Amino acid sequence: MMKTNRTWLAALKGILIFGILLQVSCSPSNQQPQREKSSYLWFDAQANYERLSYPDSIDLYLKKASEAGFTDVVVDVKSIMGWTLYHSDYAPYMGQWKGHSRSEDYDMLGIFLDKARKYDLGVHASMNVFSGGHLEYEKGIIYKNHPEWQTMNYTPEGIKPIKKVETTYNGMLNPALPEVQDYEMKIIKEVVKKYPRLEGIVLDRMRYEGITSDFSPASKKMFEQYAGIQVKSYPEDILYWEKDQEGEAQWKRGPHFDKWLEWRASVIHDFAKRVRKEIKSINPDIVYGDYVGAWYPTYYEVGVNWASQDYDPSKDYDWATPQYQKTGYAEYLDLFMGGLYFKQVTVEEVRKMNQEEVEGRNEPGMSQKRADWYSVEGCAELANGVLKDAVPFMGSLYVQQYKGDEKQFKRAVDMAMKKTDGLMIFDAVHLINYNWWDTMEKAIKQNKE
C-alpha cells in the first residue's frame, strides 16, 4: 500500500510540474510572434527590360520594394517568347527588346540575388513555361527555333497554327508533346542549378492556350490512348462551332468533351508533379511556386486543375468527370499565387453591378449578370474552398485594373491580404508608373499579422 501511494504521488507531482511548464510556455509573454504575411512584387521581363538592364536601377527598385513592406520579389527569367534573361545552354538569350540591348554576360538574376541581401528580400525566379512567342512582334522560338512545337487551335475557320490566330498575342506551345516537356524541364532545372541562392521558382503559363487548343494529330493520338477510345469525327466529337442568333460563332461540347478536359488536366498534373521531383532533387529547400488565375469555374478552359485532390469538382461542375479530381496538383506546390484579377473588390459590388445591368437591359437574353466570384473577395473565398489549405495561397492583384483609382486599389490589397495567406502584386512597372509606393506601404503594413 505504501509503495502504491508513493507511485501515485510521484505521478501527480509529474503532472503538476508539466502543467506549470505548459502554462508558462503558453503565456503571452513567452509566445513566439507569428510570422508576418508574405508579400511578393513581380518584375515582368518585357515591361521592365530597360530599367532592369542596370545594377543601380535594380538596387533602387529593390530598396523601394523593401521600404513598401514587400518580403519577396519575383523576377522573370524566361519570357513569353521562350527566350531567357540569363545565358542558357538550351534557350535563346533575350539580348534586345524595343531598342534596348544587353550583353549575354549581363547576369540580371545574379545582380538581384546580390542586391536583395542587404534588403532582406527573398528572390524567386519566374518562368513562362509553355509559351514560345509574342504574336504582335512575331518573335520567339515558334518563329525560328521550333515552329513544330506551336499549338494548333481549332477556330471557326478550321484548325490553325497559333501564329495565324488573331485573337491572342501569346504564342503557346503544345504542352502534351514529350519533346516540349523535356525541353522546358531542362531550362527549369538549369535555373535551379545555376542559382543555388534562389528562394524559389514560380512557374507561369504552365497551361494550354485556351479551350480551342491543342487539336494537332499528336494530341488526338495521345487522347485516344489515354481514353481508350477512337475519335471518329475529329475535332467535332470533342468540340464544335455553332452560330448563335446574332451570327456569332460559339464553341459547343462534343460527346468526348469532358474526357478531353480530364486528359488535358492530367497532362499538366503530370508535368507539375515531375517538376517538383526534379527540382527538389537538385535543391530540397527551393520553394516551388505556381501562378494561375484563381477563377476556378472557368479555368478548366486552359487545361489546368490547380485544386487540392481532396476537392471533387464533379459535385459542383458539369464539365468535370469523377476522375477529374485526380488531376489536382495543389499538394505538389509550396506556394500558390492565385490571380484575383477583378476591379470589383467585394461581393456586394458585384451584386450591385448586376442589379444596375438588369435594370438597364429589358430585352430577353441581354442580362450580363456575374457570379459573386467576379470580385477579389468572392474569388478568394472560392479558391480557398478549392485549395482546402493544401498550400499557402497568395492573393494576387493586377495593378493596371485600378489605374486612376488608387482608393480602390488600396481596398483590393486589404481584401486580398484579409482573405488569403499573403499578397502578390503584378507588376512593378505599374507601381512605378503610377507612383503608388506610399499607398502600397500603407496597405501592406496595415495588414501585417
Protein Blocks (a to p, Z undefined) as FASTA:
>chain_A
ZZmmmmmmmmmmmmmmmmmmmmmmmpmklpccdddddddddddfklmmmmmmpfklmmmm
mmmmmmnopabdcddfbdfkopacbdcfkbccdfbgehiacdfklcfklmmmmmmmmnop
acdddddfkbcbdfklopajklmmmmmlpccdddfkbccdfklpckbcbdcddfklmklm
mmmmmmmmmmmmmmmmbfbdcdehiacfblmbccbfklmmmmmmmnopacfbacklmocc
dddfkopacddddfklmmmmmmmmmmmmmmmmmmmmmmmmmmmmbccdddddfblmlmmm
nopafbcfkbcfklmpckbcfklmmmpcklmpmbdcdddddfblbfklmmmmmmmmmmmp
mbghkaccdcfklcfklmmmmmmmmnnomaccdddddfklmgoilmlmmmmmmmmmmmmn
bdcdddfklmmmnopmlmmmmmmmmmcZZ
